[in-house]
Amino acid sequence: MADARVARRPIPSSVWGAVGVVGVVALWWLLAATVLSCLGPSCAQPIPTPGQVAVEAVQRGWAYFAPQFGVTLAEAGLGYLWGNGLALLFAALVLVVPRLEGVVMQLATITYCLPIVAMGMVLIVMLPIPKAGDASATSIILAALSVFFTTVVGALLGLKAADRSALDVVAVYGGSRLTQLVKVRLVAALPAILNALQIAVPAAFLGAVLGEFFGKVQAGVGRAMMVAQVDFNAPLVWALAILSGIVALAGYWVVGLVAHAAAPWSKGA
């Protein structure tokens, strides 16, 4: 009897994830169609059903969403490159010149603690209005600020986690701090840096969208959301929000695949 027993296989995490998504959508549909279908004296429906959101998205189509997301993705991409590039540069500089660590960490903390709303208003006043279809400088800067702190901290933690004996070997053979950085620290820090870069993807996209809410843009997801709110088009607002989440999640997943391929040992492979 014991030999005839079939070992139970654990349910894959993807199955649980799919069940969770279906459950959330079902609960959303139920609440939107019953309890939240009529609110206020005017009996407004602020939360549309998933069906209404899907119909609105299909009716708008690719011709509507592509230009909006194209501008926002361009802003998020530029901010992602600038913010992470400067963060990695400063982290490497700290390892070469350790006395700069306090200054770099203070700078990173300031960028993290700055209120995005206040910073956005200052940038709107300072920067020119972009042309139609061009990326907004305000959104690019806010996207860069959104990723700078996380990447600096992640990179520094990874660079400092290098094996001390390997660093001593490089020093014994006459290697400088720069040689230690290139030969030992970067290899040891690669998993932490890649994880920070993965987390930075949705942060950069959110920073770009927030930058568009301050105005002076001709296109973008943030502007499209503001227009939909003014028109009281709740299904379109929800469609833009859900598609934004899907785009950010897709970027996170793609960078995760790159990180797994570049440093498979970080995932236990």
C-alpha positions as CSV (number, residue, x, y, z in Angstrom):
1,M,0.0,0.0,0.0
2,A,2.8,2.4,0.8
3,D,4.4,1.8,-2.6
4,A,1.1,2.6,-4.3
5,R,0.8,5.9,-2.7
6,V,1.4,8.8,-5.1
7,A,3.6,11.5,-3.7
8,R,1.9,14.8,-3.6
9,R,3.4,17.5,-5.7
10,P,3.5,21.0,-4.4
11,I,1.3,23.4,-6.3
12,P,3.4,25.8,-8.4
13,S,3.5,29.5,-7.2
14,S,2.2,30.5,-10.7
15,V,-1.0,28.6,-10.0
16,W,-1.5,30.4,-6.7
17,G,-0.8,33.7,-8.4
18,A,-3.5,33.0,-11.0
19,V,-6.0,32.0,-8.4
20,G,-5.2,35.2,-6.5
21,V,-5.8,37.4,-9.6
22,V,-9.0,35.6,-10.4
23,G,-10.2,36.1,-6.8
24,V,-9.4,39.8,-6.7
25,V,-11.1,40.4,-10.1
26,A,-14.2,38.5,-8.9
27,L,-14.3,40.4,-5.6
28,W,-13.9,43.7,-7.6
29,W,-16.7,42.8,-10.0
30,L,-19.0,41.8,-7.1
31,L,-18.5,45.0,-5.1
32,A,-18.7,47.3,-8.2
33,A,-21.9,45.7,-9.3
34,T,-23.6,45.7,-5.9
35,V,-22.4,47.8,-2.9
36,L,-20.4,50.4,-4.9
37,S,-22.7,50.7,-7.9
38,C,-24.5,53.7,-6.5
39,L,-22.9,56.3,-4.2
40,G,-23.9,59.8,-3.3
41,P,-27.0,61.8,-4.0
42,S,-26.4,61.6,-7.8
43,C,-26.0,57.8,-7.6
44,A,-22.6,57.9,-9.3
45,Q,-20.5,54.8,-9.9
46,P,-16.9,55.7,-9.1
47,I,-15.7,52.1,-9.4
48,P,-16.6,50.5,-12.7
49,T,-16.8,46.8,-13.2
50,P,-14.0,44.9,-14.9
51,G,-16.3,44.4,-17.9
52,Q,-16.8,48.2,-18.2
53,V,-13.0,48.7,-18.0
54,A,-12.3,46.1,-20.6
55,V,-14.9,47.5,-23.0
56,E,-13.4,51.0,-22.6
57,A,-9.9,49.7,-23.3
58,V,-11.0,47.8,-26.4
59,Q,-12.9,50.8,-27.7
60,R,-10.0,53.1,-27.3
61,G,-7.6,50.6,-28.8
62,W,-3.9,50.7,-29.7
63,A,-4.2,54.0,-31.4
64,Y,-5.1,55.7,-28.2
65,F,-2.9,53.9,-25.7
66,A,0.3,53.6,-27.7
67,P,1.2,57.3,-27.9
68,Q,0.4,57.8,-24.2
69,F,2.5,54.9,-23.0
70,G,5.2,55.6,-25.6
71,V,5.9,59.1,-24.2
72,T,5.8,57.9,-20.6
73,L,8.1,54.9,-21.3
74,A,10.6,57.2,-23.0
75,E,10.6,59.5,-19.9
76,A,10.9,56.5,-17.5
77,G,13.7,54.9,-19.6
78,L,15.8,58.1,-19.7
79,G,15.2,58.7,-15.9
80,Y,16.1,55.0,-15.3
81,L,19.4,55.3,-17.1
82,W,20.4,58.7,-15.6
83,G,19.4,57.8,-12.1
84,N,20.9,54.3,-12.0
85,G,24.0,55.4,-13.9
86,L,24.7,58.2,-11.4
87,A,23.9,55.9,-8.5
88,L,26.4,53.3,-9.7
89,L,29.0,55.9,-10.4
90,F,28.7,57.4,-6.9
91,A,28.8,53.9,-5.3
92,A,32.0,53.0,-7.2
93,L,33.5,56.4,-6.2
94,V,32.9,55.6,-2.6
95,L,34.9,52.4,-2.8
96,V,37.8,54.2,-4.5
97,V,37.6,57.2,-2.2
98,P,36.1,56.0,1.1
99,R,36.0,59.5,2.6
100,L,33.2,60.4,0.2
101,E,30.8,57.8,1.6
102,G,29.2,60.2,4.1
103,V,28.6,62.8,1.4
104,V,27.2,60.3,-1.1
105,M,24.8,58.8,1.5
106,Q,23.6,62.2,2.5
107,L,23.0,63.1,-1.1
108,A,21.1,59.9,-1.6
109,T,19.0,60.4,1.5
110,I,18.1,63.9,0.5
111,T,16.9,62.7,-2.9
112,Y,14.8,60.1,-1.1
113,C,13.3,62.4,1.4
114,L,12.5,65.3,-1.0
115,P,8.7,65.6,-1.4
116,I,7.9,64.7,-5.0
117,V,5.1,67.2,-5.1
118,A,7.3,70.1,-4.0
119,M,10.1,69.0,-6.4
120,G,7.7,68.7,-9.3
121,M,6.3,72.2,-8.8
122,V,9.8,73.7,-8.7
123,L,10.8,71.8,-11.9
124,I,7.7,72.9,-13.7
125,V,8.6,76.5,-13.1
126,M,12.2,76.1,-14.0
127,L,12.0,73.9,-17.1
128,P,10.6,74.8,-20.6
129,I,7.4,73.3,-22.0
130,P,8.2,70.2,-24.2
131,K,7.0,70.0,-27.7
132,A,4.1,67.7,-28.7
133,G,5.2,64.1,-28.4
134,D,8.5,64.9,-26.7
135,A,9.5,63.6,-23.3
136,S,9.0,65.9,-20.3
137,A,12.2,67.0,-18.5
138,T,10.3,67.1,-15.2
139,S,9.2,63.5,-15.6
140,I,12.7,62.4,-16.5
141,I,14.2,64.1,-13.4
142,L,11.5,62.7,-11.1
143,A,12.0,59.2,-12.5
144,A,15.8,59.5,-11.9
145,L,15.2,60.7,-8.3
146,S,12.8,57.8,-7.7
147,V,15.6,55.2,-8.4
148,F,18.7,56.9,-7.1
149,F,18.5,56.1,-3.4
150,T,17.6,52.4,-3.9
151,T,20.4,51.8,-6.3
152,V,23.0,53.6,-4.3
153,V,22.2,51.6,-1.2
154,G,22.0,48.3,-3.0
155,A,25.2,48.8,-4.9
156,L,27.1,49.9,-1.8
157,L,25.9,46.9,0.2
158,G,26.9,44.6,-2.6
159,L,30.3,46.2,-3.1
160,K,31.1,46.0,0.6
161,A,30.1,42.3,0.7
162,A,33.2,41.2,-1.3
163,D,35.3,38.4,0.2
164,R,38.0,40.0,2.4
165,S,40.6,37.3,1.5
166,A,40.2,38.0,-2.2
167,L,40.7,41.7,-1.6
168,D,43.8,40.9,0.5
169,V,45.2,38.8,-2.4
170,V,44.8,41.7,-4.8
171,A,46.4,44.1,-2.3
172,V,49.4,41.8,-1.7
173,Y,50.1,41.7,-5.4
174,G,50.1,45.5,-5.6
175,G,46.6,46.1,-6.7
176,S,45.0,49.4,-6.0
177,R,41.4,50.1,-4.7
178,L,40.4,50.5,-8.3
179,T,41.8,47.1,-9.1
180,Q,39.9,45.6,-6.2
181,L,36.7,47.2,-7.4
182,V,37.0,45.9,-10.9
183,K,38.4,42.4,-10.1
184,V,36.6,41.5,-6.9
185,R,33.9,43.9,-5.7
186,L,31.9,44.2,-8.9
187,V,31.6,40.4,-9.3
188,A,30.5,40.0,-5.6
189,A,28.1,42.9,-5.9
190,L,26.5,41.9,-9.2
191,P,23.4,40.1,-7.6
192,A,22.7,43.0,-5.3
193,I,23.1,45.6,-8.1
194,L,20.8,43.6,-10.4
195,N,18.2,43.3,-7.7
196,A,18.3,47.1,-7.1
197,L,18.0,47.7,-10.9
198,Q,15.0,45.4,-11.0
199,I,13.3,47.3,-8.2
200,A,14.0,50.6,-9.9
201,V,11.9,49.7,-13.0
202,P,8.4,50.3,-11.5
203,A,9.8,53.2,-9.4
204,A,11.1,55.0,-12.6
205,F,7.7,54.4,-14.3
206,L,5.8,55.8,-11.3
207,G,8.1,58.8,-11.2
208,A,7.5,59.6,-14.9
209,V,3.7,59.3,-14.4
210,L,3.8,61.6,-11.4
211,G,5.9,64.2,-13.4
212,E,3.2,64.3,-16.0
213,F,0.6,65.2,-13.4
214,F,2.2,68.6,-13.0
215,G,1.3,69.7,-16.5
216,K,3.3,71.1,-19.4
217,V,2.9,67.9,-21.3
218,Q,1.1,67.2,-24.5
219,A,0.9,63.4,-24.1
220,G,1.6,60.7,-21.6
221,V,-0.2,58.4,-19.1
222,G,-0.4,61.0,-16.4
223,R,-2.0,63.6,-18.8
224,A,-4.4,61.0,-20.1
225,M,-5.5,60.2,-16.5
226,M,-6.1,63.8,-15.8
227,V,-8.2,64.3,-18.9
228,A,-10.2,61.2,-18.0
229,Q,-10.8,62.4,-14.5
230,V,-12.0,65.8,-15.7
231,D,-14.4,64.0,-18.1
232,F,-15.6,61.7,-15.2
233,N,-14.6,58.7,-17.3
234,A,-14.0,56.2,-14.5
235,P,-13.5,53.2,-16.8
236,L,-10.8,54.9,-18.7
237,V,-9.0,56.0,-15.5
238,W,-9.0,52.4,-14.3
239,A,-7.9,51.1,-17.7
240,L,-4.9,53.4,-17.7
241,A,-4.1,52.5,-14.1
242,I,-4.3,48.7,-14.8
243,L,-2.3,49.0,-18.0
244,S,0.4,51.0,-16.1
245,G,0.7,48.3,-13.5
246,I,1.0,45.7,-16.3
247,V,3.7,47.7,-18.1
248,A,5.6,48.2,-14.8
249,L,5.3,44.5,-13.9
250,A,6.5,43.5,-17.4
251,G,9.6,45.7,-17.1
252,Y,10.3,44.3,-13.6
253,W,10.0,40.7,-15.0
254,V,12.3,41.5,-18.0
255,V,15.0,42.9,-15.8
256,G,14.6,39.9,-13.5
257,L,15.2,37.6,-16.4
258,V,18.3,39.5,-17.4
259,A,19.5,39.5,-13.8
260,H,19.0,35.7,-13.6
261,A,20.9,35.2,-16.8
262,A,23.8,37.5,-15.7
263,A,24.1,36.1,-12.2
264,P,22.4,32.7,-11.9
265,W,24.1,31.9,-8.7
266,S,22.1,34.7,-6.9
267,K,18.9,32.7,-7.4
268,G,20.4,29.4,-6.4
269,A,20.8,28.0,-9.9
